[in-house]
Amino acid sequence: MYIPKAFAATELGQLHGLIEHSRLAVLVTQGAQGLQASHLPLLLAPDEGEFGTLYGHFARANPQWRELQAGAEVLVVFQGAEAYVSPSFYPSKAEHGKVVPTWNYQAVHAYGRAEVFDARERLLALVSALSDRHEQGRERPWAVSEAPAEYIEAMLRAIVGFALPIARLEGKAKLSQNKDAADFAGVHAGLAASPLQVERQLAQEMALLRGA
């Protein structure tokens, strides 16, 4: 990932926070079948290893898990908040007109090699933890234990789990840090007034950055 110095996110807690808030990751490999990508919900164990360990699972019918089993390097992309930045947000547009559109965003890339597993107890613990995480906040959270036991057993046989110790982390938070105070404030105000929740979320991240 291209990361200009002004946009580099290097603090481990910040990177883990971005991972935790990303609901669906993109897992990419290159192996015998060429480039492959799967969209997966993942769990982060932040205290396992130097940079943490990611856990997830594939459908057994998805051939990509075999690339992990063969030792292929894995790239996992976590997309955070993102927003289109209009030139009209910049006060400097009225002064000299030398402005162009851009995109502000947050992203984390994690790299490593994974252990593949299909032991029933590990898979059950994994899918239970994933369900519990994403059911949080619902009025009546669903749990794996609510489904018929024989159905869950069949579902477990249809998936393959993996543990991915993170060997390297890259983070980027492009939040108009390279702009002067007036243009930064203009972008913040423009995004804060957006009808799109994801753009208002990015405005909140900018407010944390400079106290806008």
Backbone as CSV, one residue per row, in Angstrom:
resi,resn,N_x,N_y,N_z,CA_x,CA_y,CA_z,C_x,C_y,C_z
1,MET,0.852,-1.185,0.000,0.000,0.000,0.000,0.893,1.241,0.000
2,TYR,0.578,2.176,-0.864,1.319,3.432,-0.920,0.901,4.294,0.271
3,ILE,1.883,4.665,1.110,1.573,5.409,2.333,2.500,6.613,2.442
4,PRO,2.079,7.782,1.973,2.865,8.989,2.241,3.012,9.192,3.747
5,LYS,4.126,9.783,4.152,4.437,9.915,5.578,3.316,10.590,6.363
6,ALA,2.672,11.595,5.766,1.623,12.336,6.480,0.434,11.468,6.831
7,PHE,0.239,10.361,6.088,-0.940,9.528,6.280,-0.638,8.203,6.975
8,ALA,0.590,8.002,7.413,0.971,6.729,8.016,0.312,6.541,9.384
9,ALA,-0.273,5.368,9.589,-0.826,4.975,10.889,0.038,3.826,11.404
10,THR,0.760,4.053,12.487,1.744,3.077,12.940,1.498,2.563,14.354
11,GLU,0.655,3.227,15.123,0.439,2.813,16.514,-0.396,1.544,16.532
12,LEU,0.094,0.503,17.204,-0.543,-0.816,17.148,-1.983,-0.775,17.643
13,GLY,-2.237,-0.044,18.710,-3.599,0.053,19.214,-4.543,0.657,18.193
14,GLN,-4.071,1.681,17.467,-4.888,2.302,16.425,-5.178,1.304,15.300
15,LEU,-4.153,0.551,14.892,-4.345,-0.422,13.820,-5.312,-1.517,14.250
16,HIS,-5.166,-1.995,15.469,-6.097,-3.010,15.976,-7.513,-2.452,16.046
17,GLY,-7.641,-1.183,16.432,-8.961,-0.580,16.487,-9.630,-0.533,15.127
18,LEU,-8.856,-0.208,14.095,-9.401,-0.191,12.740,-9.812,-1.589,12.299
19,ILE,-9.011,-2.587,12.653,-9.368,-3.965,12.326,-10.670,-4.360,13.012
20,GLU,-10.786,-4.029,14.294,-11.967,-4.406,15.064,-13.238,-3.756,14.513
21,HIS,-13.115,-2.564,13.943,-14.292,-1.864,13.444,-14.618,-2.198,11.994
22,SER,-13.783,-3.010,11.371,-14.038,-3.435,9.997,-14.830,-4.745,10.028
23,ARG,-16.068,-4.704,9.569,-16.944,-5.861,9.723,-16.633,-6.979,8.735
24,LEU,-16.112,-6.634,7.563,-15.856,-7.641,6.549,-14.514,-7.340,5.892
25,ALA,-13.613,-8.316,5.918,-12.272,-8.145,5.356,-12.196,-8.807,3.977
26,VAL,-11.161,-8.452,3.236,-10.857,-9.105,1.962,-9.537,-9.841,2.124
27,LEU,-9.557,-11.159,1.959,-8.365,-11.999,2.108,-7.881,-12.394,0.723
28,VAL,-6.617,-12.059,0.430,-6.059,-12.231,-0.908,-4.860,-13.165,-0.859
29,THR,-4.797,-14.086,-1.823,-3.634,-14.960,-1.974,-3.255,-15.029,-3.451
30,GLN,-1.995,-15.413,-3.693,-1.566,-15.728,-5.042,-0.843,-17.056,-4.978
31,GLY,-1.354,-18.030,-5.723,-0.767,-19.367,-5.697,-0.963,-20.061,-7.023
32,ALA,-1.108,-21.374,-6.965,-1.229,-22.173,-8.179,-2.441,-21.787,-9.013
33,GLN,-3.494,-21.299,-8.362,-4.707,-20.899,-9.072,-4.709,-19.412,-9.437
34,GLY,-3.562,-18.753,-9.280,-3.494,-17.329,-9.558,-4.002,-16.519,-8.386
35,LEU,-4.361,-15.271,-8.625,-4.878,-14.408,-7.574,-6.285,-14.852,-7.177
36,GLN,-6.514,-14.939,-5.872,-7.830,-15.253,-5.357,-8.147,-14.308,-4.199
37,ALA,-9.425,-13.962,-4.053,-9.852,-13.085,-2.963,-11.178,-13.577,-2.409
38,SER,-11.300,-13.563,-1.098,-12.549,-13.921,-0.431,-12.906,-12.820,0.551
39,HIS,-14.194,-12.584,0.704,-14.710,-11.580,1.637,-15.182,-12.313,2.892
40,LEU,-14.521,-12.029,4.024,-14.723,-12.831,5.223,-14.820,-11.964,6.475
41,PRO,-15.718,-12.314,7.400,-15.660,-11.713,8.735,-14.554,-12.400,9.530
42,LEU,-13.740,-11.626,10.228,-12.607,-12.185,10.961,-12.635,-11.725,12.410
43,LEU,-11.995,-12.517,13.261,-11.792,-12.153,14.658,-10.314,-11.863,14.881
44,LEU,-10.022,-10.841,15.676,-8.648,-10.507,16.039,-8.395,-10.903,17.484
45,ALA,-7.333,-11.683,17.693,-6.828,-11.953,19.037,-5.603,-11.058,19.214
46,PRO,-5.761,-9.872,19.804,-4.686,-8.872,19.791,-3.448,-9.261,20.561
47,ASP,-3.570,-10.160,21.531,-2.439,-10.518,22.391,-1.711,-11.774,21.934
48,GLU,-2.122,-12.355,20.821,-1.470,-13.557,20.311,-0.442,-13.166,19.253
49,GLY,0.825,-13.230,19.600,1.878,-12.870,18.666,2.232,-11.398,18.738
50,GLU,3.243,-11.015,17.978,3.755,-9.640,18.023,2.712,-8.611,17.582
51,PHE,1.939,-8.953,16.547,0.958,-8.016,16.004,-0.477,-8.525,16.128
52,GLY,-0.661,-9.652,16.828,-1.990,-10.232,16.934,-2.172,-11.376,15.945
53,THR,-3.280,-12.093,16.085,-3.613,-13.219,15.219,-5.057,-13.079,14.758
54,LEU,-5.283,-13.339,13.472,-6.616,-13.282,12.889,-7.186,-14.690,12.747
55,TYR,-8.471,-14.826,13.033,-9.165,-16.105,12.911,-10.367,-15.953,11.988
56,GLY,-10.578,-16.968,11.152,-11.744,-16.963,10.279,-11.957,-18.340,9.692
57,HIS,-12.884,-18.430,8.758,-13.137,-19.729,8.117,-13.617,-19.532,6.690
58,PHE,-13.356,-20.552,5.872,-13.826,-20.634,4.499,-14.899,-21.705,4.387
59,ALA,-15.761,-21.578,3.389,-16.543,-22.724,2.960,-15.564,-23.779,2.436
60,ARG,-15.775,-25.016,2.822,-14.858,-26.064,2.365,-14.820,-26.126,0.835
61,ALA,-15.908,-25.753,0.194,-15.960,-25.779,-1.272,-15.138,-24.663,-1.913
62,ASN,-14.724,-23.672,-1.115,-13.914,-22.576,-1.633,-12.460,-23.057,-1.744
63,PRO,-11.905,-23.115,-2.944,-10.555,-23.674,-3.095,-9.451,-22.816,-2.498
64,GLN,-9.747,-21.584,-2.119,-8.676,-20.694,-1.661,-8.023,-21.190,-0.377
65,TRP,-8.760,-21.908,0.469,-8.151,-22.356,1.721,-6.968,-23.277,1.465
66,ARG,-6.970,-23.945,0.319,-5.849,-24.844,0.001,-4.561,-24.054,-0.252
67,GLU,-4.678,-22.815,-0.705,-3.500,-21.975,-0.867,-2.889,-21.658,0.504
68,LEU,-3.740,-21.414,1.507,-3.251,-21.194,2.859,-2.569,-22.449,3.382
69,GLN,-3.193,-23.583,3.133,-2.634,-24.858,3.586,-1.272,-25.126,2.953
70,ALA,-1.095,-24.652,1.715,0.169,-24.849,0.998,1.246,-23.849,1.421
71,GLY,0.893,-22.909,2.292,1.885,-21.975,2.806,1.956,-20.649,2.091
72,ALA,0.960,-20.333,1.266,0.983,-19.066,0.532,0.921,-17.884,1.499
73,GLU,1.624,-16.805,1.160,1.499,-15.584,1.943,0.103,-15.007,1.736
74,VAL,-0.444,-14.473,2.802,-1.801,-13.937,2.791,-1.747,-12.425,3.008
75,LEU,-2.554,-11.708,2.248,-2.805,-10.289,2.471,-4.263,-10.137,2.862
76,VAL,-4.506,-9.483,4.003,-5.871,-9.212,4.433,-6.075,-7.697,4.452
77,VAL,-7.106,-7.236,3.759,-7.396,-5.810,3.641,-8.612,-5.467,4.494
78,PHE,-8.435,-4.511,5.394,-9.520,-4.005,6.229,-9.808,-2.569,5.813
79,GLN,-11.031,-2.315,5.371,-11.424,-0.978,4.939,-12.170,-0.273,6.054
80,GLY,-11.682,0.893,6.445,-12.362,1.696,7.444,-13.288,2.705,6.799
81,ALA,-13.556,3.788,7.504,-14.415,4.839,6.970,-13.782,5.451,5.727
82,GLU,-14.632,5.882,4.779,-14.125,6.491,3.549,-15.108,7.543,3.076
83,ALA,-14.599,8.525,2.331,-15.456,9.615,1.887,-14.849,10.327,0.686
84,TYR,-15.703,10.726,-0.239,-15.308,11.581,-1.351,-15.125,13.008,-0.831
85,VAL,-14.042,13.643,-1.224,-13.759,15.014,-0.812,-13.901,15.925,-2.029
86,SER,-14.933,16.763,-2.006,-15.198,17.676,-3.113,-14.286,18.902,-3.042
87,PRO,-13.805,19.404,-4.180,-13.036,20.651,-4.171,-13.820,21.810,-3.553
88,SER,-15.152,21.730,-3.600,-15.960,22.821,-3.048,-15.837,22.932,-1.532
89,PHE,-15.274,21.914,-0.884,-15.080,21.978,0.571,-13.959,22.943,0.959
90,TYR,-13.038,23.210,0.029,-11.843,23.986,0.363,-12.094,25.494,0.238
91,PRO,-11.879,26.274,1.289,-11.926,27.732,1.141,-10.926,28.245,0.110
92,SER,-9.825,27.536,-0.052,-8.797,27.981,-1.000,-9.281,27.926,-2.450
93,LYS,-10.372,27.206,-2.700,-10.926,27.172,-4.069,-11.275,28.575,-4.534
94,ALA,-11.849,29.381,-3.626,-12.240,30.747,-3.993,-11.038,31.654,-4.179
95,GLU,-9.894,31.292,-3.598,-8.703,32.124,-3.660,-7.925,31.921,-4.956
96,HIS,-7.701,30.639,-5.311,-6.850,30.383,-6.475,-7.367,29.267,-7.381
97,GLY,-8.343,28.525,-6.943,-8.924,27.492,-7.786,-8.072,26.261,-7.999
98,LYS,-6.901,26.207,-7.373,-5.978,25.091,-7.600,-6.295,23.947,-6.638
99,VAL,-7.446,23.327,-6.861,-7.892,22.219,-6.026,-8.497,21.143,-6.928
100,VAL,-8.428,19.914,-6.486,-8.990,18.791,-7.241,-9.693,17.846,-6.263
101,PRO,-10.580,16.989,-6.761,-11.224,16.008,-5.876,-10.217,15.002,-5.353
102,THR,-10.534,14.416,-4.224,-9.725,13.322,-3.680,-10.631,12.421,-2.856
103,TRP,-10.042,11.452,-2.232,-10.787,10.521,-1.391,-10.049,10.383,-0.070
104,ASN,-10.755,10.579,1.032,-10.193,10.317,2.346,-10.644,8.938,2.816
105,TYR,-9.763,8.237,3.528,-10.122,6.879,3.955,-9.153,6.373,5.010
106,GLN,-9.562,5.293,5.636,-8.714,4.555,6.573,-8.638,3.104,6.107
107,ALA,-7.457,2.524,6.189,-7.296,1.128,5.771,-6.120,0.504,6.513
108,VAL,-6.219,-0.804,6.714,-5.136,-1.583,7.307,-4.899,-2.803,6.436
109,HIS,-3.627,-3.114,6.177,-3.236,-4.336,5.476,-2.452,-5.213,6.445
110,ALA,-2.864,-6.460,6.553,-2.180,-7.430,7.414,-1.617,-8.549,6.546
111,TYR,-0.391,-8.974,6.863,0.286,-10.008,6.089,0.698,-11.156,7.010
112,GLY,0.737,-12.354,6.446,1.216,-13.497,7.215,0.936,-14.802,6.499
113,ARG,1.257,-15.895,7.176,0.979,-17.243,6.675,0.139,-17.963,7.719
114,ALA,-0.843,-18.712,7.248,-1.884,-19.216,8.134,-1.750,-20.706,8.428
115,GLU,-2.303,-21.073,9.580,-2.518,-22.486,9.941,-3.969,-22.809,9.637
116,VAL,-4.204,-23.866,8.881,-5.559,-24.306,8.547,-5.964,-25.428,9.492
117,PHE,-7.226,-25.408,9.939,-7.692,-26.473,10.846,-9.151,-26.808,10.564
118,ASP,-9.524,-28.037,10.889,-10.925,-28.450,10.776,-11.389,-29.250,11.979
119,ALA,-10.663,-29.144,13.091,-11.088,-29.816,14.319,-12.426,-29.242,14.780
120,ARG,-13.363,-30.118,15.098,-14.726,-29.696,15.420,-14.767,-28.656,16.535
121,GLU,-14.075,-28.900,17.635,-14.175,-28.007,18.784,-13.632,-26.620,18.465
122,ARG,-12.549,-26.568,17.696,-12.000,-25.258,17.321,-12.954,-24.511,16.396
123,LEU,-13.545,-25.231,15.450,-14.498,-24.592,14.544,-15.731,-24.103,15.299
124,LEU,-16.231,-24.921,16.216,-17.415,-24.528,16.980,-17.129,-23.278,17.813
125,ALA,-15.963,-23.242,18.448,-15.596,-22.065,19.238,-15.482,-20.829,18.350
126,LEU,-14.937,-21.005,17.149,-14.753,-19.886,16.231,-16.090,-19.328,15.752
127,VAL,-16.965,-20.197,15.248,-18.240,-19.689,14.722,-19.112,-19.133,15.843
128,SER,-18.990,-19.689,17.037,-19.740,-19.163,18.182,-19.255,-17.755,18.527
129,ALA,-17.933,-17.562,18.541,-17.375,-16.245,18.855,-17.734,-15.220,17.786
130,LEU,-17.692,-15.621,16.511,-18.064,-14.706,15.436,-19.529,-14.295,15.549
131,SER,-20.392,-15.276,15.802,-21.819,-14.971,15.938,-22.068,-14.058,17.128
132,ASP,-21.437,-14.360,18.253,-21.628,-13.536,19.448,-21.206,-12.094,19.191
133,ARG,-20.098,-11.926,18.478,-19.619,-10.565,18.203,-20.630,-9.770,17.395
134,HIS,-21.151,-10.379,16.334,-22.004,-9.620,15.431,-23.469,-9.577,15.873
135,GLU,-23.815,-10.374,16.857,-25.160,-10.303,17.428,-25.252,-9.291,18.571
136,GLN,-24.109,-8.788,18.997,-24.101,-7.809,20.095,-24.979,-6.607,19.759
137,GLY,-25.732,-6.157,20.752,-26.562,-4.983,20.575,-27.952,-5.264,20.051
138,ARG,-28.220,-6.476,19.602,-29.558,-6.824,19.142,-30.471,-7.068,20.343
139,GLU,-31.741,-6.818,20.141,-32.683,-6.986,21.240,-32.724,-8.428,21.727
140,ARG,-32.658,-9.346,20.779,-32.638,-10.774,21.131,-31.492,-11.442,20.370
141,PRO,-30.273,-11.370,20.880,-29.115,-11.940,20.169,-29.280,-13.439,19.919
142,TRP,-28.972,-13.829,18.693,-29.014,-15.244,18.326,-27.701,-15.902,18.726
143,ALA,-27.749,-17.172,19.119,-26.550,-17.940,19.475,-26.541,-19.244,18.701
144,VAL,-25.351,-19.749,18.418,-25.208,-21.008,17.693,-25.977,-22.125,18.377
145,SER,-26.022,-22.112,19.689,-26.695,-23.167,20.453,-28.191,-23.235,20.191
146,GLU,-28.772,-22.205,19.560,-30.202,-22.211,19.275,-30.556,-23.081,18.082
147,ALA,-29.593,-23.364,17.222,-29.859,-24.186,16.035,-29.813,-25.669,16.409
148,PRO,-30.523,-26.532,15.672,-30.482,-27.971,15.955,-29.051,-28.500,15.896
149,ALA,-28.711,-29.359,16.836,-27.341,-29.864,16.940,-26.872,-30.548,15.665
150,GLU,-27.758,-31.357,15.059,-27.337,-32.090,13.861,-27.098,-31.124,12.689
151,TYR,-27.831,-30.016,12.670,-27.636,-29.009,11.624,-26.284,-28.328,11.799
152,ILE,-25.956,-27.962,13.028,-24.666,-27.330,13.290,-23.524,-28.274,12.937
153,GLU,-23.680,-29.558,13.269,-22.634,-30.529,12.935,-22.402,-30.568,11.427
154,ALA,-23.487,-30.528,10.652,-23.350,-30.543,9.194,-22.671,-29.274,8.705
155,MET,-23.020,-28.132,9.305,-22.408,-26.876,8.916,-20.912,-26.856,9.245
156,LEU,-20.529,-27.423,10.374,-19.114,-27.468,10.753,-18.311,-28.315,9.777
157,ARG,-18.920,-29.382,9.280,-18.223,-30.227,8.308,-18.050,-29.519,6.968
158,ALA,-18.805,-28.458,6.762,-18.779,-27.755,5.474,-17.837,-26.554,5.469
159,ILE,-17.074,-26.356,6.553,-16.165,-25.213,6.614,-14.767,-25.661,7.025
160,VAL,-13.804,-24.779,6.785,-12.410,-24.984,7.178,-11.949,-23.700,7.863
161,GLY,-11.381,-23.828,9.056,-10.930,-22.657,9.797,-9.462,-22.347,9.560
162,PHE,-9.059,-21.154,9.948,-7.640,-20.802,9.864,-7.281,-19.817,10.964
163,ALA,-6.031,-19.880,11.369,-5.428,-18.912,12.291,-4.276,-18.260,11.549
164,LEU,-4.266,-16.927,11.519,-3.262,-16.183,10.760,-2.486,-15.264,11.697
165,PRO,-1.319,-15.724,12.211,-0.471,-14.806,12.991,0.011,-13.670,12.083
166,ILE,-0.214,-12.443,12.501,0.141,-11.300,11.657,1.651,-11.067,11.732
167,ALA,2.304,-11.154,10.587,3.752,-10.941,10.526,4.101,-9.484,10.249
168,ARG,3.171,-8.765,9.603,3.423,-7.366,9.243,2.100,-6.637,9.138
169,LEU,2.078,-5.402,9.622,0.883,-4.560,9.552,1.227,-3.228,8.885
170,GLU,0.364,-2.773,7.988,0.477,-1.454,7.386,-0.836,-0.718,7.605
171,GLY,-0.755,0.534,7.998,-1.965,1.310,8.211,-1.892,2.655,7.539
172,LYS,-3.032,3.102,7.024,-3.111,4.409,6.372,-4.382,5.112,6.833
173,ALA,-4.230,6.353,7.280,-5.368,7.180,7.655,-5.236,8.495,6.891
174,LYS,-5.884,8.579,5.747,-5.810,9.767,4.894,-6.965,10.681,5.301
175,LEU,-6.676,11.683,6.136,-7.699,12.516,6.757,-7.424,14.001,6.547
176,SER,-6.891,14.334,5.384,-6.583,15.733,5.036,-5.513,16.346,5.939
177,GLN,-4.628,15.499,6.507,-3.554,16.032,7.353,-2.617,16.949,6.591
178,ASN,-2.561,16.812,5.263,-1.645,17.610,4.452,-2.224,18.959,4.056
179,LYS,-3.412,19.280,4.551,-4.046,20.556,4.225,-3.834,21.570,5.352
180,ASP,-3.927,22.847,5.010,-3.810,23.871,6.051,-5.080,23.873,6.908
181,ALA,-5.063,24.657,7.972,-6.155,24.610,8.946,-7.497,24.970,8.321
182,ALA,-7.518,25.948,7.432,-8.771,26.381,6.837,-9.371,25.302,5.932
183,ASP,-8.529,24.702,5.082,-9.034,23.667,4.183,-9.408,22.401,4.963
184,PHE,-8.625,22.094,5.992,-8.972,20.950,6.841,-10.352,21.170,7.459
185,ALA,-10.579,22.347,7.998,-11.874,22.651,8.616,-12.992,22.603,7.589
186,GLY,-12.711,23.027,6.348,-13.718,22.973,5.303,-14.113,21.554,4.951
187,VAL,-13.124,20.650,4.877,-13.412,19.248,4.600,-14.214,18.641,5.751
188,HIS,-13.781,18.930,6.976,-14.495,18.406,8.135,-15.953,18.847,8.120
189,ALA,-16.201,20.129,7.864,-17.566,20.637,7.857,-18.386,20.013,6.731
190,GLY,-17.770,19.850,5.560,-18.477,19.258,4.431,-18.886,17.824,4.690
191,LEU,-17.966,17.046,5.268,-18.278,15.640,5.547,-19.251,15.511,6.713
192,ALA,-19.128,16.373,7.705,-20.036,16.317,8.857,-21.477,16.586,8.443
193,ALA,-21.665,17.343,7.359,-23.008,17.663,6.875,-23.506,16.672,5.817
194,SER,-22.726,15.649,5.527,-23.094,14.691,4.479,-24.326,13.872,4.882
195,PRO,-25.171,13.503,3.919,-26.280,12.598,4.209,-25.832,11.143,4.402
196,LEU,-24.573,10.862,4.086,-24.061,9.496,4.178,-23.412,9.266,5.534
197,GLN,-23.836,8.220,6.222,-23.308,7.938,7.556,-21.806,7.692,7.524
198,VAL,-21.317,6.984,6.499,-19.893,6.661,6.445,-19.053,7.933,6.317
199,GLU,-19.580,8.957,5.633,-18.843,10.210,5.503,-18.889,11.003,6.803
200,ARG,-20.009,10.966,7.489,-20.077,11.616,8.803,-19.148,10.914,9.793
201,GLN,-19.012,9.601,9.643,-18.094,8.855,10.510,-16.655,9.314,10.281
202,LEU,-16.300,9.541,9.017,-14.946,10.006,8.728,-14.722,11.403,9.302
203,ALA,-15.759,12.234,9.275,-15.651,13.560,9.886,-15.350,13.439,11.378
204,GLN,-15.933,12.451,12.031,-15.651,12.225,13.448,-14.193,11.839,13.659
205,GLU,-13.656,11.028,12.750,-12.243,10.647,12.849,-11.353,11.877,12.661
206,MET,-11.734,12.776,11.759,-10.967,14.000,11.567,-11.027,14.883,12.816
207,ALA,-12.182,14.918,13.449,-12.325,15.722,14.676,-11.397,15.213,15.760
208,LEU,-11.264,13.899,15.853,-10.347,13.327,16.840,-8.901,13.672,16.525
209,LEU,-8.610,13.774,15.225,-7.232,14.029,14.795,-6.760,15.431,15.180
210,ARG,-7.612,16.432,14.962,-7.185,17.814,15.185,-8.102,18.585,16.133
211,GLY,-9.057,17.904,16.720,-9.974,18.595,17.608,-10.866,19.576,16.867
212,ALA,-11.243,19.192,15.617,-12.082,20.103,14.821,-13.459,20.244,15.445
